């Protein structure tokens, strides 16, 4: 095949395709764009088969790239995607978990308080936790010393990673339906045991003061992770009108959105635990900082998230980003 001859024969058609890819199109224009795109693609295939790389092929490739972008659309830039993520997708994904998060929070508190009351009311159970000297040292020194025994930045990194690991397990193994429940119960009982020891030595007020500043946001984030894991489990148990694969894919993408958001929330909680909880600030200031952090998170989750959810956001990717799950003719 003569590349120059083909170019001369098809030039007007290629130029028309180029014009269509730049113009505002009605329905007929879109149809013509598709037809001419297919024809030009066939011409490019003929050129590459006959002469390989050539100036004519490069010229036609440029026209086809522009036409393809017109047909498929160009993705948004990174700043636009980030703005949409934080303003719409993430808060909507958090909002969808609000009631499950509340149930988990209330259950966690009930288990922790119940465990503390049960153990602290029975000296024999207290005695199984350690020697009197060890328990007294824990209540008087070790519990509070934990927050200052390491440099603040190092301690912040330690607690951030520990909490992120707990949240990540709830996300990764949430599909089982068992692991999030196990993680919540285990941590609630552990907190209850510590509370029992502190109560036996009249140090409950100290425990509350040291937990509240960072714990309000930290535990809320863990509850959200547990809720996300349970939602993933429910997506394949009761997929509704979708197939199980579609339901799991949509819920998994939404859960990934939540997981990214929790990285920032737990980082903030770690900052408070590392630089506020154990250090020499008045307790009202410490608790006020923790309450303000929680308030910001809840406003973001419930107010901004509710607004985004009512506008149709779910935390999932839009169809262009996720791919069309099912094609329907007609």
N, C-alpha and C positions, 0 to 999 in steps of 0.2 A: 504494500500500500504506500502511496506517495503522501507523506505528511502534509506537504504544501498544498497538494490538490484537495485533500480532505478539509484542510483549514479554509481554503477558498470557498469550498462548497457549503461548509457549515457555519461560516463566520457570522452571517446574519442571524442564524438561530442561536448561536452562542451569545452574541451581543444582546439579543432579545432576552435570554435567560439572565444575563447580567443586569439588564434594566429592571426586570421583574424582581430580582432579589434586593433592589434598592428602593422600590416604589411601594406606596400604600396599596394594598390589594383588597379587592372584594372576593366573593366566592369564586367567580369565574377566573379571576386572576390567580388565585391559589391553585385551582385545578390546572391552569396552563403552566404555572411554575413547576408543579409536580411532573407533568408530562415532559416538559423540556429538560428538567433535571435528569429524568431517566434516560432520555435520548442522548444527552451530553455525556452521561456516565458510560453509556455504551460506546460512544465515540472515543472516550478516553481509554477504555479497555482495548479498543481496536488499535489505537495509536501505540499503547505500551506493548501489545503483542507483536506488532509489526516492526516498530523502529526502536522500542525501548524508551530510554529517557530522551526527551527532545524539547526544544523551546516551545513548540506547539503544545506538547503535553503539559508543560509547566504552566503555560497561559491558560489552558482549559482547566487545569487543577485549581488555579486561583479562583476562577469563576464558580466552579463547583463547590469550593469551600464556602464562599459567600452565600451561595444558594442554600447549602445544607444548614448553615447557621440560621438562615431565615426560616427554614422549615422546622428546625428543632428548637431554636431559641438558644441564646447564650446564657450561661450560668451567671449569677450575680457575683460581684466582687466580694472579697473576703470581709470587708468592713460592713457591707450590706447584710451578708449572711450572719455575721456576729451580732449585729444590731437586732435582726429578726430573732435570733436564738435567745438572747437575753431579755428582749422585750415581749416576746410572744410564746415561743415554743417552750422554754424552760418554765416560766410561771404557770402556763396552762398544764404542763405535765405534773407539776407539783399540786396544782389545784385539784386535779382528778384523784389524788391520793388523800385528800383532806379527811374524809370520814374514816377510812381505814387507819390513817395515822392517829386519829383521836382514839379509836378503839384500842389500838396497840398501846398508846400512852397510858390510858386508864388501866388497862390490864397490867402493864409493867409496874405502875405505882401500887396497885393492889397486891401484886405478888411480892414486891420489895417490902412494903409495910407489913404485910401478913407474915412474911418470913422473919422480919425483925422482931415483931411482937411475940411470935411463937417461940423463938429461941431465947429472947431476953427474959421471958416469963418463967423459964425453967433453968435454974442454976446447973442442973446436971447436963443440959445441952450446951450451955456456955462452957462448961469444963471440958467438953470434948473438942473444943476449938484450940486449946493450947493450955499451957501452964498459966497460973494467975499472974506470974511476973511478966511473961511474954504478952499476955493480953493487956496488962496495964501499960506496958511500954508502947504497945500499938496504939492504945487510946490516947496516951499522954504525949507521945513523941512521934512515932512512926507515921501516923496518919497525916499529920500536918507537915512533918518533915519531908514527906514525899514530894511536896510542891516546890521545895527550895533546895533539895540536895544536889541538883544539877544546875548548870548555867541556864538562864531563861530560854535562850535560843535553842539549846540542845534539848531541853525538856519539852519545849513547844514541838520540835520535830518528832520527838518520841511519841507524844500523845496524839499528834496529828496522824502519824502512820498507824498507830494502834487502832484509832477510831475509824480511819479509812479502811483498814483491813477488815474490821467487823462489818462495816457497811458494804464493802465489796463482796464479802461472803454471802450476805443477804441477797445481793444482786445476782451473783454468779450461780448460786444454788437455790435461788428463789423458786425455780421451776419445780423443785421437789415438793414444795408446800410444807416441808418438815423443817428445813434448816432455818428459815427466818423465825419460826416459832421457838425452835430450840435455842437459837442465839438470844432471843429476847428473854426467855425464861431463865436461861443460864446467867445472864448479866443481871437480871432483876434479883435472883436469889443471892448472887454474889454481893450485890449492894445491900440486900437485907441482912446478910451475915455480918457485914461491916457495921451496919446500923445497930445490930444486936450487941456487938462488942462495945460500941461507943455508948449505947444506952445503959449497959451494965456498969459503966464507969462515969455516968452522968455527963457525957460529952456529946449528946445529940445536937445541942445548939452549935457546937464547934463544927460538927460534921455538916450540918445544913449550911453554915456560913461558907465553908470551904467548897461545897459542891455547887451551890446556886450560881455564882458568877459565870462560870463556863458551862455548867451542866445544863442550863436552860436551852441554849442553842445546840450544844453537843448531843444531848439525848433526843431532842426533837429531830435532828438530822438522822440519827440512828433509827428512830421510829419511822421516818419517811423511807429510809432504805428498806426496812422490813415490810412496809406497806407496798413498796414497789415490787419486792420479791413475791409477795402473795398475789398481787395483781397478775404477775407473769404466770404463776401457777394456775390461777383462775382462767387465764386466757385459753389454755388448752383443755381445761375441764369443761368450761361452758363457752365455746367460741361464738355462740349466737348464729347469726345468718352467714358468717364467714366460715371458710374451712379452718381447721385447726392450724394449718401452716400459715395462712394469712393472718389469723388472730395472733399467733405467737410472734410473727414477724413485726406486726404493728406494735404490739405491746413491748417487744424487745427493743425496738427503736426508741419508743417513748421512755423506757427504763434507762437506756443509755443516755438520753437527755438528762434525766434525773441524776444519774451517777456523776455526770460532769458537773452539774450544779452543786452536788454535795461536796465535791472536792473543795470548792470555794467556801462553803458554809463551815465545813469542818476545819479548814485552815483558819478561819476567823475565830472559831471556838478554841483552837489550839493557841492562837495568839493571846486570847484572854486567859486561858489556863496558865500559859507560860509567863506572861508579863503582868497579870493583874491578880489572879487568885491568891498566890502565895506571898505577895509582896506588900510593903508597908503603905497601904492606902486605907482610908477609913472604909469600914464595911459597907455603909450606905452607898459610897461611890462605887465600890466593886460590884455590888448587886445591881446598882443602877446601870453600869456599863453592860452587864450581862442581860438585864431586862431590855435595854435599848437594842442590843444585837438581836435578841429574840423577836422584838417588836418589828424590826426591819424585815426579818425573815418572814414573819407571819403576814405582814402587809404585802410583801412581794408575792407570797404564796396565795393568799386569799383575795386580796383586792385586785392587784394587777393580774394575777392568774385567773380570777373569776371573770374579769373583763375580757381577757384573751380567749378564754374557753367559750364564752357566750358569742364570740365572733367566729367560732368554728375551729379554733386551734385545739389540738389534743396532745401536743408534744411530739407527735410523729412527724416524719419528713413530708413535704408536699409531694404530690404524685410525680412531678418532674424529677425530684431528687431520689425518690424511692423506687421509681419504675412502676408502670401500670401492672397491677397484680393479675388482672384478667381482662382480656379483650372480648368485647361483645359486639356482634354484628347486628346491624339494623338501624 
